[in-house]
Amino acid sequence: MIENKSGSLNALRLSRERPAATQNGYLMLLVLLAALSAGAYAFWRATQGEFGSAVPLLIVSGLVSLFVLSGFYLLQPNQAAAILLFGDYRGTDRTSGLRWVLPWLTRPKISTRVHNVTSERLKVNDLRGNPIEIASNVVWRVTDTAQALFDVDDYTKFLFIQIESALRHVGAKYAYDDIEHQEVTLRSHADVVSAEIAAELQERVAVAGISIDECRLTHLAYAPEIAQSMLRRQQAEAVIAARQKIVVGAVSMVETALQMLSEKNVVELDDERRAAMVSNLMVVLCSDRDTQPVVNAGTLYQ
């Protein structure tokens, strides 16, 4: 009994791919040509009136030709055939070209090429409970034909269902975004999330003999019903973050200005005038509008 980490799949992995005992089809093609030649010779002898020796040869050549012809099948590159004897798995043939097996052996074919599938957009609640839309592109291939054919009912449907399950599970583990960049999020760490989805999906589909080569997020957005609200929240968070940086920079600039004025003895300020100067500088540096200068025609204290 095998259980994946998500705890959602338990299955007995009874099937394992093994090589099948098959023949080179071109060699059997020579046998077929020999049988056809013998049949043609027997037919010629029959036309000459030698029925006694021609008829048995004609029957034998016909049966041999039919027997050999029924065992041929073709395999393209990256294609395999599972060899079955009355439903019993006898192995897998992965050799491309013209192949031959005994006629009573069935040979369902399965593609081992790389496949590409894009999931539907799924609505999932992220870590903070916000509804989001998420979709992924998965590159996969069959690596164990026996498991793909015999351990699951339909390996392609099985894969699509597991893609949806993995997306929902991983999508709910992370927040969509974090303005402070202190945690892994779906939006800022797409590579990390994609790698986790690929790893979890590989565990889920291993029972079907499928290998996941790559998994990438193709769509990630807030659900339409909250998209505008979340956009306003993101804008507000961005403004707050920008203001914080502006204030930190302004305080540093004011501190530097006061220090330089004091070191160079440009002007001496008491605590009250120092506070007024700091206030004016902070207004100038932190304001989001152009400041209007006021010309002081009197003394510093008027």
C-alpha positions in Angstrom: 0.0 0.0 0.0 1.4 3.4 -1.1 0.3 6.7 0.3 1.3 10.1 -1.0 2.2 13.0 1.3 -1.2 14.7 0.7 -2.9 11.7 2.1 -5.5 11.8 -0.7 -4.4 8.8 -2.7 -3.9 5.2 -1.7 -3.4 2.6 -4.4 -1.9 -0.9 -4.9 0.9 -0.6 -7.6 0.6 -4.1 -9.0 1.9 -3.5 -12.5 5.5 -2.9 -13.6 6.6 -2.5 -17.1 8.9 -5.2 -18.5 10.2 -6.0 -22.0 8.0 -8.1 -24.2 9.2 -11.0 -26.3 8.5 -9.8 -29.8 10.1 -10.3 -33.2 11.6 -8.1 -35.9 8.9 -7.6 -38.4 11.2 -7.5 -41.4 12.4 -11.1 -40.7 8.8 -12.3 -40.6 8.2 -10.3 -43.8 10.7 -12.6 -45.5 8.8 -15.6 -44.2 5.6 -14.1 -45.5 7.2 -13.6 -48.9 8.4 -17.2 -48.9 5.0 -18.5 -48.1 3.4 -16.4 -50.8 6.0 -17.6 -53.3 5.2 -21.2 -52.3 1.5 -20.5 -52.8 2.1 -19.0 -56.2 4.2 -22.1 -57.2 1.5 -24.4 -55.9 -1.2 -22.5 -57.9 1.0 -22.8 -61.0 1.3 -26.6 -60.5 -2.5 -26.8 -60.0 -3.0 -25.1 -63.4 -0.8 -27.8 -64.9 -3.1 -30.4 -63.6 -0.9 -31.6 -60.7 -3.6 -31.3 -58.1 -2.4 -34.1 -55.8 0.8 -32.3 -54.7 -0.3 -28.7 -55.4 -3.4 -28.5 -53.3 -1.8 -29.4 -49.9 1.1 -27.0 -50.6 -1.4 -24.3 -51.5 -3.4 -24.8 -48.3 -0.3 -24.8 -46.1 1.2 -21.7 -47.8 -2.2 -19.9 -47.3 -2.4 -20.8 -43.6 1.2 -19.8 -43.0 0.6 -16.5 -44.9 -2.5 -15.7 -42.9 -0.7 -16.6 -39.6 2.3 -14.4 -40.3 0.2 -11.5 -41.7 -2.0 -11.4 -38.6 1.0 -10.8 -36.3 2.4 -7.6 -37.9 2.1 -4.2 -36.2 3.9 -0.8 -36.5 5.4 1.3 -33.8 6.4 4.9 -34.4 9.3 6.6 -32.4 8.2 7.3 -28.8 5.3 4.8 -29.0 4.9 1.6 -27.1 2.7 -1.5 -27.3 1.5 -3.5 -24.3 1.5 -7.2 -25.2 -1.5 -9.1 -23.7 -2.3 -12.8 -23.7 -6.1 -13.1 -23.1 -5.9 -10.1 -20.8 -2.7 -11.2 -19.1 0.1 -8.6 -19.4 3.2 -10.2 -21.1 5.4 -7.1 -21.4 5.9 -3.9 -23.4 7.5 -3.4 -26.8 9.2 0.0 -27.3 11.2 -0.8 -30.4 10.0 1.4 -33.3 9.5 0.0 -36.8 7.8 -3.1 -38.2 7.2 -5.6 -35.4 5.7 -9.1 -35.1 4.1 -11.2 -32.3 1.9 -14.3 -32.3 -1.5 -13.4 -33.7 -3.4 -14.3 -30.6 -1.5 -11.7 -28.6 -3.3 -8.3 -28.4 -1.2 -5.2 -28.5 -2.8 -1.9 -27.4 -0.6 1.1 -28.2 0.3 4.0 -25.9 2.2 7.2 -26.6 5.3 7.9 -24.6 5.8 11.3 -26.2 6.0 14.5 -24.2 2.5 16.0 -23.7 1.5 19.5 -22.9 -1.8 20.4 -21.0 -3.1 23.7 -19.6 -5.6 23.4 -16.8 -8.8 25.4 -16.5 -8.9 28.5 -14.4 -9.8 27.4 -10.9 -11.2 29.6 -8.2 -9.4 28.9 -4.9 -9.2 30.7 -1.6 -5.6 31.7 -0.7 -4.0 31.6 2.7 -5.9 34.7 3.8 -9.2 33.5 2.5 -9.3 35.8 -0.6 -10.8 34.1 -3.7 -8.3 33.9 -6.5 -8.2 32.4 -10.0 -5.2 30.1 -10.8 -4.2 28.0 -13.8 -1.1 26.0 -14.7 0.6 24.5 -17.7 1.9 20.9 -17.2 4.4 19.1 -19.3 4.2 15.3 -18.8 4.9 11.9 -20.4 4.2 8.3 -19.7 7.2 6.4 -18.3 5.6 3.1 -17.2 3.1 1.9 -19.7 1.9 -1.0 -17.5 0.9 1.3 -14.7 -0.7 3.8 -17.1 -2.8 1.1 -18.7 -3.7 -1.2 -15.8 -3.3 0.7 -12.5 -5.8 3.5 -13.3 -9.0 3.5 -15.4 -8.0 6.4 -17.7 -4.6 7.9 -17.1 -5.3 11.1 -19.0 -8.5 11.9 -17.0 -6.7 10.8 -13.8 -3.9 13.3 -14.6 -6.4 16.2 -15.2 -8.1 15.5 -11.9 -4.8 15.4 -10.0 -3.7 18.7 -11.6 -6.8 20.4 -10.2 -6.3 18.8 -6.8 -2.7 19.9 -6.6 -3.5 23.5 -7.7 -6.2 23.8 -5.1 -4.0 22.4 -2.3 -0.9 24.4 -3.1 -2.9 27.6 -3.9 -4.5 27.5 -0.5 -1.1 27.3 1.3 0.1 30.8 0.2 -1.2 34.3 0.2 -1.7 36.0 -3.1 0.6 38.9 -2.3 2.5 40.4 0.6 3.4 44.1 0.4 6.1 43.7 3.0 7.8 40.8 1.1 8.3 38.8 4.3 6.7 35.6 3.2 6.4 33.3 0.1 3.5 34.4 -2.0 1.8 33.2 -5.1 2.5 36.4 -7.0 6.1 37.1 -5.9 7.5 33.6 -5.8 5.9 31.9 -8.8 9.0 29.7 -9.4 8.8 28.3 -5.8 5.1 27.7 -6.1 5.4 26.1 -9.5 8.1 23.7 -8.2 5.9 22.7 -5.2 3.0 22.1 -7.5 5.2 19.9 -9.8 6.5 17.9 -6.8 3.1 17.3 -5.3 1.6 16.5 -8.7 4.4 14.0 -9.4 3.6 12.2 -6.1 -0.1 12.1 -7.1 0.4 10.7 -10.6 3.3 8.3 -9.9 0.8 5.5 -9.5 -0.3 6.0 -13.1 3.3 5.7 -14.4 3.4 9.4 -15.4 6.4 11.7 -15.1 6.0 15.4 -14.7 8.7 17.3 -16.6 7.6 20.9 -15.9 4.8 22.9 -14.3 4.3 26.6 -14.6 1.6 29.0 -13.5 -0.1 30.5 -16.6 -2.8 32.6 -14.8 -3.0 34.2 -11.4 -5.4 36.9 -10.4 -8.0 37.9 -7.8 -11.5 36.7 -8.5 -13.6 39.3 -10.3 -15.9 39.9 -7.4 -13.0 41.3 -5.2 -10.6 42.4 -7.9 -11.4 46.1 -7.6 -11.4 46.1 -3.8 -8.0 44.3 -3.7 -6.6 46.7 -6.3 -7.6 49.7 -4.1 -6.0 47.9 -1.1 -2.8 47.3 -3.0 -2.7 50.9 -4.1 -3.2 52.0 -0.5 -0.5 49.7 0.8 1.9 50.9 -1.9 1.2 54.5 -0.9 1.8 53.7 2.7 5.1 51.9 1.9 6.2 54.9 -0.3 5.3 57.4 2.5 7.4 55.4 5.0 10.4 55.5 2.8 9.9 59.2 2.2 9.7 59.9 5.9 12.8 57.9 6.7 14.7 59.7 3.9 13.4 63.1 5.1 14.4 62.5 8.7 17.9 61.5 7.5 18.2 64.7 5.4 17.0 67.0 8.2 19.4 65.4 10.6 22.3 65.8 8.2 21.3 69.5 7.5 21.2 70.4 11.2 24.5 68.6 11.9 26.2 70.4 9.0 24.8 73.8 10.1 26.0 73.2 13.7 29.5 72.0 12.6 30.1 74.9 10.3 28.6 77.5 12.7 26.4 78.9 10.0 23.7 79.8 12.4 22.9 79.1 16.1 19.4 78.0 16.8 17.7 77.5 20.2 15.4 74.6 20.7 12.2 76.4 19.7 13.7 77.7 16.3 15.3 74.3 15.7 11.9 72.6 16.1 10.4 75.2 13.7 13.1 74.6 11.2 12.7 70.8 11.5 8.9 71.2 11.0 9.4 73.3 7.9 12.0 70.9 6.3 9.7 67.9 7.0 6.8 69.7 5.3 8.9 70.5 2.3 10.4 67.0 2.0 7.3 65.0 2.7 4.7 67.0 0.9 3.2 65.5 -2.3 2.6 69.0 -3.7 5.0 71.8 -4.6 5.7 74.1 -1.6 5.3 77.9 -1.7 8.3 79.8 -0.3 7.7 82.6 2.1 10.3 85.5 2.2 11.1 86.6 5.7 12.1 90.3 5.5 12.7 90.7 9.3 15.0 88.8 11.6 15.2 85.1 12.3 12.8 85.5 15.2 10.1 87.6 13.4 
